[in-house]
Amino acid sequence: MWRNSITFRLVLFFALTSTLIQCGVSAVIGYQVAAHFRELDSLSLAQMAALAQHTISAVRDKAGLDELPRRLGAALSDHPGLSVAVIAPDGDILYSSPDSAFPPDLIDPRRATESTSPVDWTRAGSYFRGYSFQASTGIADLPPLTLAVALDIDEHAHFMATFREILWYSATAGTLLTGFLGWLVARRGLAPVRVIAGVAKGISAKRLRDRLPLDEVPTELQDLASSFNDMLARLDDSFQRLSEYSADLAHELRTPITSLTMQTQVALTKARTADEYREILYSNLEEYERLTRMISDMLFIAKADNRLITPHREQVSLGAEIDDLIDFYHAFAEDKGVTITRAGDGRISGDRLMLRRAFGNLVSNATRHVPDGGKIVISVDPESSGGARIAVENTGEDIPPEHVPRLFDRFYRADPSRLRNGAGAGLGLAIAKSIVDAHGGELTVSSANGLTRFTVTLPPT
């Protein structure tokens, strides 16, 4: 589980970065200090080599060559830690400082060069740095002598060992400290995420109104917190709608079932004639048909919500379909003194039966809510793109703004008083919207200034 931890990854990243940086810095510092000591040693060796070479070049005869060890010893007596060796061309050592420890390769006349690049070696637990080169005397027929100079660097070596040890200890401590500080920073930085997790853990059906305080969330997590709050708002709204839907569904189903139960119980209280039983059965049949329509409508909406409805495409004459609907509702409208008219015409590609059902639900809704003597106008406006816009407009009282966004919810009624008296189950507008959505269109509603308009916008095929 820790491998998937953001805190662990951040701490690991900080620790690795710190280790690389501190190792790099330590290596550079160690190299620079060592180079500085090497430069100082090279300078000391160069001075010693120049002094020794000057002494050798002053030799003019055999007597001076025999006197050379004494002169070199006197010249080097004030330079502790420095060693000099002079080797004859035949390999004999003409002079060697006391306790000198030159490696054989360095004092071999055959390997002496003009290079003054120091080499390091150890002997008997001590560290040395030096080089050898050829030095000419003032004797004309004498080949050059081999001059080797060396410096005891024990003090520098021990200092560098201790210095490097301190550097690596410091780097290790810095890495651990960086890891610990990284853990603190990560824990503190991810605190809002833990707050979000805490809110999420506390979410239940009764606590969907909890929200994250955006002013306390870091800028980097503002989008996450805002999206989380929006999600809670959507869940809260959906849960409220689902609760209302469940309550409405139970109520809608309970009413006809209660009616059937009561009628059956009344029929069983005493013996009745065949006509009376027939009347009761007719009444029950109406309730059964109502239940059947309700269940069928609910199944249709459920299929539409799951995109299981695929409209059959055919050319539909909108004017002809709307005229048929006007003829169907003519008698009902005439009883209320309502006029229904159509304006415009057009054709659209879609499922004729489904579109007829959607337009029929809109017209039925308009006829139920239009006042006596009112007017219903159905307008068809073909679009140049090949689509069409159909509007069903009726006169009457405005729909309160708070009800408009929910008119297409299932079982929702803006006017609860219309629960009975011939009103439907509250599924007509929901079905109409599902049909329009299945055709890729849009169904909107507006209500103002005594006019309520439902507008269907259908796209081209």
PLY file of the C-alpha trace (Angstrom):
ply
format ascii 1.0
element vertex 461
property float x
property float y
property float z
element edge 460
property int vertex1
property int vertex2
end_header
0.00 0.00 0.00
2.87 2.38 0.78
4.10 2.04 -2.80
0.97 3.84 -4.01
1.26 6.56 -1.36
1.73 10.09 -2.69
3.48 11.01 0.56
5.93 8.14 0.12
6.60 9.10 -3.49
7.20 12.74 -2.57
9.52 11.79 0.31
11.39 9.37 -1.94
11.70 12.05 -4.62
12.97 14.62 -2.12
15.44 12.12 -0.62
16.80 11.02 -3.99
17.09 14.59 -5.21
18.80 15.66 -2.00
21.16 12.67 -2.16
22.17 13.43 -5.74
22.67 17.12 -5.03
24.61 16.62 -1.81
26.74 13.84 -3.29
27.51 16.03 -6.26
28.35 19.03 -4.06
30.45 16.87 -1.72
32.34 15.38 -4.67
33.03 18.83 -6.13
34.17 20.24 -2.77
36.39 17.21 -2.11
37.89 17.44 -5.57
38.57 21.16 -5.23
40.22 20.79 -1.81
42.36 17.89 -3.05
43.30 19.90 -6.14
44.27 22.83 -3.91
46.57 20.63 -1.80
48.03 19.11 -4.96
48.73 22.56 -6.30
50.47 23.58 -3.05
52.52 20.38 -3.07
53.47 20.88 -6.72
54.66 24.39 -5.89
56.81 23.11 -2.99
58.21 20.33 -5.18
58.98 22.80 -7.96
60.88 25.05 -5.55
62.83 22.09 -4.18
63.56 20.81 -7.69
64.79 24.24 -8.77
67.09 24.50 -5.77
68.49 21.01 -6.28
68.89 21.54 -10.03
70.75 24.81 -9.40
73.10 23.00 -7.01
73.74 20.24 -9.57
74.32 22.67 -12.43
77.02 24.38 -10.34
79.18 21.22 -10.44
82.18 21.85 -12.76
84.56 18.98 -12.05
85.03 15.68 -10.28
85.73 17.35 -6.98
82.49 19.29 -7.25
80.66 16.03 -7.97
82.11 14.49 -4.81
81.10 17.61 -2.90
77.51 17.46 -4.24
75.96 15.36 -1.39
77.19 17.80 1.23
75.93 20.82 -0.69
72.53 19.22 -1.26
72.26 18.23 2.41
73.06 21.78 3.48
70.60 23.27 0.97
67.78 20.95 2.07
68.37 21.12 5.81
65.78 23.88 6.21
63.04 21.98 4.34
61.63 19.21 6.54
59.35 16.74 4.84
61.16 17.14 1.51
63.32 14.36 0.10
65.82 14.47 -2.77
67.72 11.71 -4.52
70.41 12.08 -7.17
71.20 9.02 -9.29
74.17 8.64 -11.59
73.70 7.51 -15.20
74.91 4.03 -14.25
72.25 3.76 -11.50
74.45 4.51 -8.49
72.81 6.75 -5.89
74.99 9.81 -5.50
72.80 11.35 -2.82
69.61 10.46 -0.97
67.89 12.35 1.82
67.70 10.58 5.17
64.63 8.35 5.49
63.73 8.90 1.84
61.41 6.32 0.31
61.47 6.64 -3.44
59.90 3.83 -5.49
62.37 2.06 -7.80
60.58 3.16 -10.96
60.92 6.81 -9.99
64.73 6.74 -9.58
65.43 4.52 -12.58
67.55 6.65 -14.98
66.01 4.87 -17.93
62.52 6.12 -16.98
63.30 9.67 -15.95
61.54 12.21 -18.15
61.10 15.93 -18.39
57.56 15.64 -16.98
56.94 17.36 -13.66
53.51 15.80 -13.07
53.59 14.42 -9.50
52.80 10.81 -8.69
51.59 9.51 -5.32
52.71 6.43 -3.42
52.68 4.95 0.04
55.44 3.32 1.99
55.39 2.02 5.54
51.99 3.62 6.11
53.15 7.07 4.97
51.97 9.00 1.92
54.37 10.68 -0.54
54.07 12.79 -3.67
56.93 13.48 -6.07
58.49 13.13 -9.50
61.90 12.71 -11.20
63.63 14.35 -14.12
67.09 14.68 -15.65
69.41 17.42 -14.47
72.69 18.34 -16.24
75.90 19.23 -14.46
78.59 21.67 -15.61
80.87 18.77 -16.58
80.86 18.60 -20.36
81.42 14.87 -20.88
79.12 13.72 -18.02
75.61 12.52 -19.03
72.66 14.12 -17.18
71.97 12.92 -13.68
68.50 11.73 -12.51
67.02 14.04 -9.89
64.04 12.83 -7.82
62.14 15.05 -5.40
59.37 13.98 -3.01
57.17 15.49 -0.34
55.69 13.79 2.72
51.89 14.40 2.44
50.76 12.39 5.47
49.14 15.45 7.02
47.26 16.29 3.83
46.17 12.69 3.32
44.81 12.35 6.85
43.08 15.72 6.53
41.44 14.71 3.24
40.32 11.38 4.69
38.73 13.11 7.66
37.30 15.84 5.43
35.72 13.33 3.04
34.30 11.37 5.95
32.69 14.53 7.34
31.34 15.38 3.91
29.67 12.00 3.47
28.31 12.03 7.01
26.91 15.49 6.32
25.41 14.32 3.02
23.79 11.34 4.74
22.42 13.51 7.55
21.20 16.04 4.98
19.44 13.29 3.04
17.71 11.99 6.16
16.78 15.51 7.22
15.46 16.29 3.75
13.41 13.09 3.78
11.94 13.99 7.17
11.20 17.57 6.14
9.78 16.27 2.86
7.47 13.99 4.83
6.31 16.93 6.97
5.76 19.13 3.91
3.95 16.34 2.05
1.73 15.58 5.04
0.89 19.25 5.46
0.42 19.82 1.74
-1.88 16.81 1.41
-3.96 17.75 4.45
-6.76 19.17 2.22
-6.88 15.83 0.42
-7.44 14.12 3.77
-10.18 16.64 4.49
-11.81 15.72 1.18
-11.48 12.04 2.08
-13.04 12.74 5.49
-15.99 14.51 3.90
-16.35 11.67 1.40
-16.36 9.09 4.22
-19.10 11.00 5.99
-21.34 11.18 2.92
-24.63 9.43 3.42
-28.21 9.86 2.35
-28.68 12.31 5.22
-25.42 14.24 4.75
-25.36 15.12 1.07
-25.39 18.84 1.86
-21.86 18.86 3.30
-19.43 20.98 1.28
-15.71 21.69 1.31
-14.71 25.27 2.31
-12.99 26.47 -0.86
-11.27 29.38 0.90
-9.26 26.89 3.00
-8.15 24.75 0.06
-4.79 25.43 -1.68
-4.90 26.87 -5.18
-3.68 23.60 -6.72
-6.66 21.74 -5.24
-9.31 24.38 -5.96
-10.52 22.59 -9.10
-10.66 19.26 -7.28
-12.55 20.70 -4.33
-14.93 22.62 -6.59
-15.59 19.50 -8.69
-16.15 17.52 -5.49
-18.67 20.10 -4.25
-20.40 20.08 -7.64
-20.58 16.29 -7.48
-22.16 16.46 -4.03
-24.65 19.02 -5.30
-25.58 16.76 -8.21
-25.88 13.76 -5.92
-28.01 15.75 -3.49
-30.29 16.94 -6.29
-30.49 13.45 -7.83
-31.22 11.88 -4.45
-33.94 14.40 -3.72
-35.47 13.77 -7.12
-35.20 10.02 -6.64
-36.83 10.27 -3.23
-39.66 12.35 -4.66
-39.92 10.01 -7.63
-40.16 6.99 -5.34
-42.80 8.70 -3.20
-44.79 9.78 -6.27
-44.52 6.34 -7.82
-45.74 4.70 -4.63
-48.61 7.17 -4.46
-49.57 6.71 -8.12
-49.56 2.95 -7.78
-51.28 2.93 -4.41
-54.27 4.95 -5.60
-55.56 2.55 -8.30
-54.64 -0.49 -6.20
-56.53 0.95 -3.23
-59.49 1.69 -5.49
-59.46 -1.87 -6.82
-59.22 -3.29 -3.31
-62.08 -1.18 -1.98
-64.36 -1.96 -4.90
-63.62 -5.66 -4.58
-64.23 -5.57 -0.82
-67.51 -3.72 -1.33
-68.56 -6.19 -4.01
-67.93 -9.09 -1.64
-69.97 -7.66 1.22
-73.22 -9.02 -0.23
-74.60 -10.82 -3.21
-75.16 -8.62 -6.27
-76.81 -8.86 -9.63
-74.91 -9.63 -12.81
-75.23 -6.00 -13.97
-73.77 -4.74 -10.70
-70.84 -7.14 -10.98
-70.38 -6.10 -14.60
-70.28 -2.44 -13.56
-67.68 -3.19 -10.88
-65.58 -5.11 -13.40
-65.75 -2.21 -15.87
-64.62 0.15 -13.13
-61.77 -2.21 -12.22
-60.84 -2.49 -15.89
-60.36 1.28 -16.07
-57.98 1.11 -13.14
-56.13 -1.81 -14.73
-55.77 0.14 -17.96
-54.49 3.12 -16.02
-51.90 0.92 -14.28
-50.93 -0.60 -17.62
-50.42 2.83 -19.21
-48.41 4.01 -16.23
-46.15 0.95 -16.24
-45.74 1.15 -20.00
-44.80 4.83 -19.76
-42.31 4.11 -16.99
-40.71 1.31 -19.02
-40.48 3.64 -22.03
-38.73 6.33 -19.97
-36.39 3.74 -18.41
-35.40 2.50 -21.87
-34.89 6.06 -23.04
-32.66 6.82 -20.03
-30.50 3.81 -20.92
-30.41 4.72 -24.62
-32.28 1.56 -25.59
-34.73 3.40 -27.84
-33.64 3.77 -31.45
-36.03 5.83 -33.55
-37.04 4.45 -36.94
-36.12 7.07 -39.52
-38.66 8.09 -42.13
-39.87 11.30 -43.68
-42.56 12.81 -41.47
-44.95 15.57 -42.57
-45.19 17.76 -39.49
-48.23 19.64 -40.77
-50.21 16.44 -41.38
-49.33 14.97 -37.98
-50.25 18.15 -36.14
-53.52 18.48 -38.05
-54.45 14.97 -36.95
-53.77 15.94 -33.35
-55.87 19.09 -33.71
-58.75 16.98 -35.03
-58.35 14.56 -32.12
-58.50 17.33 -29.46
-61.06 19.44 -31.34
-64.09 18.18 -29.42
-62.43 18.68 -26.03
-61.21 22.14 -27.01
-64.61 23.10 -28.35
-66.26 22.25 -25.02
-63.91 24.73 -23.30
-64.23 27.33 -26.04
-60.53 26.94 -26.87
-59.21 27.45 -30.39
-56.33 25.32 -31.68
-54.51 26.51 -34.80
-51.41 25.56 -36.72
-48.97 27.91 -38.44
-46.26 26.76 -40.82
-45.35 23.38 -42.23
-42.29 21.24 -42.76
-40.82 17.77 -43.03
-38.36 16.02 -40.79
-36.65 12.64 -40.70
-37.68 10.68 -37.61
-39.92 8.08 -36.08
-43.45 9.15 -36.98
-45.22 7.30 -34.15
-42.78 8.49 -31.50
-42.91 12.11 -32.69
-46.69 11.95 -32.84
-46.72 10.75 -29.22
-44.38 13.57 -28.13
-46.44 16.28 -29.90
-49.63 14.69 -28.58
-48.34 14.91 -25.00
-47.46 18.58 -25.48
-50.87 19.38 -26.98
-52.61 17.37 -24.25
-50.69 19.32 -21.61
-51.68 22.60 -23.28
-55.38 21.69 -23.44
-55.41 20.79 -19.73
-53.86 24.08 -18.66
-55.38 26.56 -21.10
-58.28 28.47 -19.53
-61.78 28.43 -20.99
-61.92 30.63 -24.07
-58.13 30.49 -24.39
-56.01 29.81 -27.42
-53.44 27.20 -28.45
-51.10 27.88 -31.35
-48.84 25.20 -32.83
-46.17 26.68 -35.08
-43.78 24.80 -37.37
-40.65 26.59 -38.48
-38.40 24.62 -40.87
-34.69 25.47 -40.66
-32.34 25.92 -43.57
-30.07 23.19 -42.19
-32.82 20.60 -42.66
-34.09 20.53 -39.11
-37.27 22.04 -37.73
-38.58 23.92 -34.71
-42.04 23.13 -33.40
-43.61 25.30 -30.71
-46.79 24.57 -28.75
-48.03 27.78 -27.12
-51.08 28.29 -24.94
-52.53 31.20 -23.05
-53.06 31.05 -19.30
-51.37 31.74 -16.01
-47.60 31.84 -15.98
-45.77 28.87 -14.52
-43.85 29.98 -11.39
-40.10 30.17 -12.17
-39.22 27.67 -9.44
-41.29 24.99 -11.21
-39.95 25.51 -14.74
-36.67 23.52 -14.33
-38.59 20.49 -13.03
-41.47 20.30 -15.48
-39.85 17.37 -17.27
-39.34 15.33 -14.08
-41.40 12.17 -13.72
-44.63 12.51 -11.77
-43.92 16.20 -11.23
-46.88 18.59 -11.29
-46.48 22.33 -11.02
-50.06 22.46 -9.69
-50.67 19.73 -7.06
-54.40 20.46 -7.21
-54.44 18.76 -10.62
-53.55 15.44 -9.05
-56.96 14.20 -9.98
-59.89 15.53 -11.98
-58.72 13.93 -15.18
-55.06 14.92 -14.88
-52.48 12.39 -16.01
-49.86 10.67 -13.94
-47.26 13.36 -14.60
-45.26 11.35 -17.16
-46.36 13.04 -20.39
-43.71 15.78 -20.48
-41.01 13.35 -19.34
-41.92 11.01 -22.21
-41.97 13.88 -24.69
-38.48 14.96 -23.61
-37.19 11.37 -23.84
-38.50 11.09 -27.41
-36.96 14.41 -28.43
-33.65 13.44 -26.80
-33.72 10.10 -28.65
-33.95 12.07 -31.91
-30.96 14.20 -30.88
-33.16 17.27 -30.37
-33.97 19.60 -27.53
-37.18 20.37 -25.64
-37.38 23.67 -23.76
-40.09 25.60 -21.97
-40.72 29.26 -21.20
-43.62 30.95 -19.45
-44.15 34.71 -19.23
-46.73 37.40 -19.93
-49.65 34.95 -19.93
-48.10 32.63 -22.53
-46.53 29.22 -21.96
-44.42 27.85 -24.81
-42.91 24.40 -25.26
-40.36 24.39 -28.08
-39.06 21.25 -29.81
-35.89 21.67 -31.85
-35.12 18.71 -34.11
-31.81 18.49 -35.98
-31.45 17.27 -39.56
-30.72 13.60 -40.17
0 1
1 2
2 3
3 4
4 5
5 6
6 7
7 8
8 9
9 10
10 11
11 12
12 13
13 14
14 15
15 16
16 17
17 18
18 19
19 20
20 21
21 22
22 23
23 24
24 25
25 26
26 27
27 28
28 29
29 30
30 31
31 32
32 33
33 34
34 35
35 36
36 37
37 38
38 39
39 40
40 41
41 42
42 43
43 44
44 45
45 46
46 47
47 48
48 49
49 50
50 51
51 52
52 53
53 54
54 55
55 56
56 57
57 58
58 59
59 60
60 61
61 62
62 63
63 64
64 65
65 66
66 67
67 68
68 69
69 70
70 71
71 72
72 73
73 74
74 75
75 76
76 77
77 78
78 79
79 80
80 81
81 82
82 83
83 84
84 85
85 86
86 87
87 88
88 89
89 90
90 91
91 92
92 93
93 94
94 95
95 96
96 97
97 98
98 99
99 100
100 101
101 102
102 103
103 104
104 105
105 106
106 107
107 108
108 109
109 110
110 111
111 112
112 113
113 114
114 115
115 116
116 117
117 118
118 119
119 120
120 121
121 122
122 123
123 124
124 125
125 126
126 127
127 128
128 129
129 130
130 131
131 132
132 133
133 134
134 135
135 136
136 137
137 138
138 139
139 140
140 141
141 142
142 143
143 144
144 145
145 146
146 147
147 148
148 149
149 150
150 151
151 152
152 153
153 154
154 155
155 156
156 157
157 158
158 159
159 160
160 161
161 162
162 163
163 164
164 165
165 166
166 167
167 168
168 169
169 170
170 171
171 172
172 173
173 174
174 175
175 176
176 177
177 178
178 179
179 180
180 181
181 182
182 183
183 184
184 185
185 186
186 187
187 188
188 189
189 190
190 191
191 192
192 193
193 194
194 195
195 196
196 197
197 198
198 199
199 200
200 201
201 202
202 203
203 204
204 205
205 206
206 207
207 208
208 209
209 210
210 211
211 212
212 213
213 214
214 215
215 216
216 217
217 218
218 219
219 220
220 221
221 222
222 223
223 224
224 225
225 226
226 227
227 228
228 229
229 230
230 231
231 232
232 233
233 234
234 235
235 236
236 237
237 238
238 239
239 240
240 241
241 242
242 243
243 244
244 245
245 246
246 247
247 248
248 249
249 250
250 251
251 252
252 253
253 254
254 255
255 256
256 257
257 258
258 259
259 260
260 261
261 262
262 263
263 264
264 265
265 266
266 267
267 268
268 269
269 270
270 271
271 272
272 273
273 274
274 275
275 276
276 277
277 278
278 279
279 280
280 281
281 282
282 283
283 284
284 285
285 286
286 287
287 288
288 289
289 290
290 291
291 292
292 293
293 294
294 295
295 296
296 297
297 298
298 299
299 300
300 301
301 302
302 303
303 304
304 305
305 306
306 307
307 308
308 309
309 310
310 311
311 312
312 313
313 314
314 315
315 316
316 317
317 318
318 319
319 320
320 321
321 322
322 323
323 324
324 325
325 326
326 327
327 328
328 329
329 330
330 331
331 332
332 333
333 334
334 335
335 336
336 337
337 338
338 339
339 340
340 341
341 342
342 343
343 344
344 345
345 346
346 347
347 348
348 349
349 350
350 351
351 352
352 353
353 354
354 355
355 356
356 357
357 358
358 359
359 360
360 361
361 362
362 363
363 364
364 365
365 366
366 367
367 368
368 369
369 370
370 371
371 372
372 373
373 374
374 375
375 376
376 377
377 378
378 379
379 380
380 381
381 382
382 383
383 384
384 385
385 386
386 387
387 388
388 389
389 390
390 391
391 392
392 393
393 394
394 395
395 396
396 397
397 398
398 399
399 400
400 401
401 402
402 403
403 404
404 405
405 406
406 407
407 408
408 409
409 410
410 411
411 412
412 413
413 414
414 415
415 416
416 417
417 418
418 419
419 420
420 421
421 422
422 423
423 424
424 425
425 426
426 427
427 428
428 429
429 430
430 431
431 432
432 433
433 434
434 435
435 436
436 437
437 438
438 439
439 440
440 441
441 442
442 443
443 444
444 445
445 446
446 447
447 448
448 449
449 450
450 451
451 452
452 453
453 454
454 455
455 456
456 457
457 458
458 459
459 460
